[in-house]
Amino acid sequence: MPRTIWLAGLLALSLSACVETRSTHTNGNGSNANPPDSLDRVLSRTFTVPAFKLESGQVLPEMTLAYETYGRLAPGGRNAILVTHGFTSNHHAAGKHAVTDTTVGWWDGLIGPGKAIDTDRYFVVSSNMLGSSFGSTAPKSTNPKTGKPYGPDFPDITLRDIVGAQKTLLEGLGVEHLVAVAGPSFGGFQTFQWAVTYPAFMNGAVVVVSAPKGSGGDAAVKTLQDRLATDPNWNGGWYYDRGGIFPTMLKMRIETLERYGQNEVLARTIADPDQRAARLRQLAEGWAHQFDPNSLVTLRKASVKFDAERDLGKIHAKVLYVLSRTDKLFPPSIAPDVMDKLARAGVNAKYFEIDTELGHSASGPEWAKWGPTLKDFIAGLEQ
């Protein structure tokens, strides 16, 4: 059964951003832009700024983020909710790109008219991560100095860089304040980072199947790099002209989907094990063809350095912390420690556990089990 713990909150100091911008371009859907998309015809858009300064001091000559929006930004720009995605996922969180699509966004059960994240009321922005492989500036982007992909030369980024890029996007769309930031897994990392970096900019933080600190350290990065290096085309990351490393990426993706609980998700609609394995492979193939392995390395480096625990006292936002009963990556056993640290930091936080067999993947397909709690939480942010 769901367990609920409410803890008292307090105000804290704001942490300045590490973003430098001069001018912007967007084909986006801000308050003066296009009408809101139909969730049957969602568009993936891009936003670009020059001279984006990273926490390291390095400057990306140009920074682009891909994103989608659902709903309409209200006058004053204060009805927005930012949705953040997982490590190897993308920003297609709700709806379909075409009426004929057979699949919907990964949180479609939660985002839409009348749903927990109600697009009749809120302007929802789902942002691809800086460093990801779905339209944002990343290792496979062209390095203007060489005319070739950055590849392994792409600068190291941090979670502060990722959320700093998102804040620049939101400002470009006319967002003045966020009702909430919400996301699963690596999206939860981003949500915690938002809460400690821009505490006065948001009312709520919805952290799902995640934690306030990364794990694995440099060893996790080396393990990943060593795995990629087993492919004969890897070439130290300069694989772009060598035919790619699809077989290695495919094996890794299948393993990841199984670890995330996708076999259990598919079992709900595909009873035959062989057909289920074939569908899992089909899902993995699409990703393996598209995702740049150098993005895996870039984002893994960012994740192992991530640490919002040291700054929990900066959080102004109310927090909804959601875990899955069968998640092997972020098991419910971590909840007492996380909630205790939030309490000692003076954060107003609520815990909810999804009773599910779907592991790390549960938050999307099991939307009905925690959607009411999410809806009530968001409603309370405006009181």
Secondary structure, 3 states (H helix, E strand, C coil): CCCCCCCCCCCCCCCCCCCCCCCCEECCCCCCCCCCCCCCCCCCEEEEEEEEECCCCCEEEEEEEEEEEECCCCCCCCCEEEEECCCCCCCCCCCCCCCCCCCCCCCCCCEECCCCEECCCCEEEEECCCCCCCCCCCCCCEECCCCEECHHHCCCCCHHHHHHHHHHHHHHHCCCCEEEEEEECHHHHHHHHHHHHCHHHEEEEEEECCCCECCCHHHHHHHHHHHHHCCCCCHHHCCCCCCCCHHHHHHHHHHHHHHHCHHHHHHCCCCCHHHHHHHHHHHHHHHHHHCCHHHHHHHHHHHHHCECHHHHHHCCCEEEEEEECCCCCCCHHHHHHHHHHHHHCCCCEEEEEECCCCHHHCCCCCHHHHHHHHHHHHHHHCC
